[in-house]
Structure formats: structure tokens, C-alpha cells
Amino acid sequence: MATRVRFPSSTGPLLAGLIDEPAEPVRGWGLFVHGLTLGKDCPAAARICKQLARDGIGMLRYDNLGLADSDGDWGDGSFTQKVADTIEAIRFMAERGTPVDVLVGHSLGGAAVLATAGETDVRAVVSIGAPIEPGHAENQYDALVDRVLAEGQAEWLVGGRALTLRRSFVEDMRRADLREAIRSLRRPLLVMHSPTDNTVGIANASEIFRTARHPRSFVSLEGSDHLLTKPGQGQRAGRIISAWADQYLIDD
């Protein structure tokens, strides 16, 4: 069962989310942050969150600014906004009485949770297929970068949608640096990555893991693609997260 919710973004427009309600007994609550243009209903988000809910961990997943059911314009966003909106989602969950225990991010969402977690009260952090440098996402729109920097913006066609790619977005992504945030995380970290990920290479996971301090764990999602689209991949990742997080969901 899922509950539809809406909450304000860091800049005002409302973000649309789903809370996958946990099966009894409830073990805890979590937040899933999706990648660059994916949305709350992408396979990785939906399947991982549903599996965690079946395992007793309720999960909020939501559409970033201007995507799917959320208000606003995607072109007005940035990595900085993605981080700020992650904090707003954590605040929303706390205000409804279901504070986030486990913070999970996929792809650029993984970079966002790494940048965010150390400033929050979450108990554990999971990155899935995350880049060590948010600017890595430029590989997806590199054909447009020169035009964007010269003219200020350009139309970017993604999955049949036209998004506005702005100079401020490109420059913000290039400035973002996760290394100090990872070093000072002070949270248990699970790094998950496929060795055959052709979108964000496995070297990113290696550097995230080396930069982090203990407690840290690494799980190879062998056989998976970056988007976890093949049958069973998302569910498997969810089961692994559930088992790993168990010790961090138990109150003293």
C-alpha cells in the first residue's frame, strides 16, 4: 500500500511523493532519492522501496522539481537544490512522525544523499551506482554543454521530454565536491555498485569507499545495469539494504 503525499521544495513548488507503507512489524523509515531525470516511479526507486516496505521499512520516494507529478521547472533546479530538497523531504517525514532512519540514493541521488547525510539525524546511508563527482552527469548532456555555456541554455530531449538545461545547472554540477562530506559523514555507509555499470563506472564506488571512514561496507551488484531494470535486480538490492540496515534500526 502506498500513500500519496505532497510537500514544499526548498524553493517553494510542491513535490509529489509516495510513501510505501511498511508491513508489520514496522522496523523503521527511509527516504529514496532518485537520479538526474528519473522520478519516483523508475524501476530502481519503485522496486527497492516496495521491497523495503515488505521488510518493514516504510519508504518515501518523490519526484524532483519539475518531473512527473511535481510542480516547478526542472530547468530551475541544480545539484545544490537536489541536496536542499533532500533535507526538506527528511524534514517532512520527521514532521509526520516517521523520521528517516535510512537514507538511500541512486545515481545522482546517491551523490545527493552523500552530500546531505552528515547534516541530518539519519542513522544509515546507502549509495547505489553513485558518482564521486556530480559533474560526471555531464556525460549525459555533453553534446549540449558548449551551447549552454555560450547561450545560457538549451533544450535537452530526455525520454521524449524536453527539459531546459541551463548554464547555472552545468556550473553548479561542476562545482560540487563530495569528498569532504564523505570523509565527515559519521554514519554507517553501504556502497552498492555494479561492476558492469556502463553509465557510472565502478571506479566511482571504489573512490567513495576509500574516502569514507568506518563503518563502511561494499556490495557488488553483479549482473545489474545502472538503472536496475532487469527482473529481480531492484528487489535484490532492497533485500540487501534491509539486512544491512537491521542493526541500525534497533533502539538502544
PyMOL commands that set and color helices and strands:
alter all, ss='L'
color gray80, all
select helices_A, chain A and resi 43-54+74-76+79-95+108-119+134-140+142-151+167-175+179-183+202-211+233-248
alter helices_A, ss='H'
color red, helices_A
select strands_A, chain A and resi 2-8+14-20+28-33+57-62+102-106+124-128+153-158+161-166+189-193+216-220
alter strands_A, ss='S'
color yellow, strands_A
deselect
rebuild
show_as cartoon
